[in-house]
């Protein structure tokens, strides 16, 4: 059965969503079966595509909406929220 889960996050790390955190996001998103879509309110991208994620050019303070659809949607959104807001992409 397909679930839909949507969550809002804020980029809190100082350098924003540059290449390394975008790659971490894509790597994490790719662990889930669900389709993952990320939007900044204007641009919507595939959360499993490094090229599309870097197009967001999200800086510190940018609010993003992560939407997952699939069997593990809830786990996907909660894991990605933790990566973005709590672990801050593991940056120093």
Buried (B, 14 or more C-beta within 10 A) or exposed (E): EEBEBEBEBEBBBEBBBBEEBBBBBBEBBEEBEBBBBBBBEEEBBBBBBBEBBBEBEBEEEBEBBBBBBBEBBBBBBBBBBEBBBEEBBEEE
